[in-house]
Amino acid sequence: MPDMQKTPDTRKIPISKVGVKDISYPIVVMDKNRKFQQTVARVNMYVDLPHHFKGTHMSRFIEILNAYREEIALDKMEPILQKMKEKLGASSAHLEIEFPYFIEKRAPVSGARSLMEYTCSFVGTLGEEFDFVLGVTVPVTSLCPCSKELSRYGAHNQRSAITVRVRYRDFIWIEDLVAMIEECGSSPVWSLLKREDEKFVTERAYENPKFVEDIVRETTQKLLAEEAITWFSVEAENYESIHKHSAYAAIERDKRNKQ
Ligand SMILES: Nc1nc2c(ncn2[C@@H]2O[C@H](COP(=O)(O)OP(=O)(O)OP(=O)(O)O)[C@@H](O)[C@H]2O)c(=O)[nH]1
């Protein structure tokens, strides 16, 4: 059968990332309390392609994924990337895994237990060296300090999303990162709140107003204090309840450069 991918390309343009995107696949994530958690991820797999080849071999990405069936986990990122480089004859490989991760939380007053979903990501790159970035998006409530100051009654408040990506030296549990981040809004959020919890959350947010700038600054302070983290980025998006648009802020720090 003819192999179009292998035919030459004369445009002299190398491609930095080519591959497969948005594959739905089961993975296993280490769980701080229950050892392991099975979840379903969206997976992207890319390699670089030298200028002289027309195409990459798309089927090989899926073959690699299938070879690691049942055992796609954090510790398999580097071996999978190595396999991608080998099987596709590439000098760099990228593996992006985004997944829902569930953590049991207890409501603040009643103690009622419920599961909260957090969107997490593993992004690995293997060129000369292995690079890994852990990402989590944590929903919180934010209450506007300006609105509280100006208004005779209430203050506008909304759900916000804090997205943190970290590079680290020692292992970091997703649970610990989430716990650190969710203190940086006006109040954390829960899946299950009884009436006494709802009162507590409403009053706590009112007593703890935060601009989107406060959220990224407080998150930054916490991440700077965490020894194991060597690099991070933090983004906060407030889905404003008095606008149709969001308020947004971002900070990135490389602690290795002593910024
Ligand atoms: N490179 C490339 N392949 C594509 C694209 N869209 C679909 N494909 C298909 O991906 C399929 C698999 O390609 P290969 O991995 O080269 O398949 P193969 O030759 O059977 O596998 P190997 O023997 O391992 O090379 C082919 O049917 C391609 O047509 C595209 O945009 N680019």
The ligand as a Tripos MOL2 file, in Angstrom:
@<TRIPOS>MOLECULE
LIG
   32    34     1     0     0
SMALL
NO_CHARGES

@<TRIPOS>ATOM
      1 N1         -0.3520   12.2900    8.7240 N.pl3     1 LIG1
      2 C1         -1.6740   12.3860    8.6770 C.ar      1 LIG1
      3 N2         -2.4160   11.2450    8.6870 N.ar      1 LIG1
      4 C2         -3.7610   11.3640    8.6700 C.ar      1 LIG1
      5 C3         -4.3890   12.6520    8.6750 C.ar      1 LIG1
      6 N3         -5.7140   12.4460    8.6780 N.ar      1 LIG1
      7 C4         -5.9150   11.1160    8.6930 C.ar      1 LIG1
      8 N4         -4.7390   10.4350    8.6700 N.ar      1 LIG1
      9 C5         -4.6620    8.9680    8.6240 C.3       1 LIG1
     10 O1         -3.9200    8.3030    9.6270 O.3       1 LIG1
     11 C6         -3.8600    6.9430    9.2070 C.3       1 LIG1
     12 C7         -2.7020    6.2150    9.7760 C.3       1 LIG1
     13 O2         -1.4940    6.6130    9.2110 O.3       1 LIG1
     14 P1         -0.1670    5.8040    9.5650 P.3       1 LIG1
     15 O3          0.0360    5.8280   11.0000 O.co2     1 LIG1
     16 O4          0.9450    6.3080    8.7180 O.co2     1 LIG1
     17 O5         -0.6590    4.3280    9.1490 O.3       1 LIG1
     18 P2          0.1230    3.0370    8.7750 P.3       1 LIG1
     19 O6          0.9640    3.3130    7.5790 O.co2     1 LIG1
     20 O7         -0.9180    1.9790    8.6820 O.co2     1 LIG1
     21 O8          1.0030    2.7590   10.0360 O.3       1 LIG1
     22 P3          2.5830    2.5190   10.0850 P.3       1 LIG1
     23 O9          2.8660    1.2790    9.3130 O.co2     1 LIG1
     24 O10         2.8770    2.4000   11.5380 O.co2     1 LIG1
     25 O11         3.2090    3.7400    9.4670 O.co2     1 LIG1
     26 C8         -3.8920    6.9610    7.7310 C.3       1 LIG1
     27 O12        -5.0480    6.2830    7.3310 O.3       1 LIG1
     28 C9         -3.9550    8.4520    7.4160 C.3       1 LIG1
     29 O13        -4.7080    8.7280    6.2550 O.3       1 LIG1
     30 C10        -3.5820   13.8160    8.6390 C.ar      1 LIG1
     31 O14        -4.0620   14.9740    8.6210 O.2       1 LIG1
     32 N5         -2.2330   13.6340    8.6380 N.ar      1 LIG1
@<TRIPOS>BOND
     1     1     2 1
     2     2     3 ar
     3     2    32 ar
     4     3     4 ar
     5     4     5 ar
     6     4     8 ar
     7     5     6 ar
     8     5    30 ar
     9     6     7 ar
    10     7     8 ar
    11     8     9 1
    12     9    10 1
    13     9    28 1
    14    10    11 1
    15    11    12 1
    16    11    26 1
    17    12    13 1
    18    13    14 1
    19    14    15 2
    20    14    16 1
    21    14    17 1
    22    17    18 1
    23    18    19 2
    24    18    20 1
    25    18    21 1
    26    21    22 1
    27    22    23 2
    28    22    24 1
    29    22    25 1
    30    26    27 1
    31    26    28 1
    32    28    29 1
    33    30    31 2
    34    30    32 ar
@<TRIPOS>SUBSTRUCTURE
     1 LIG1         1 GROUP 0 **** ****
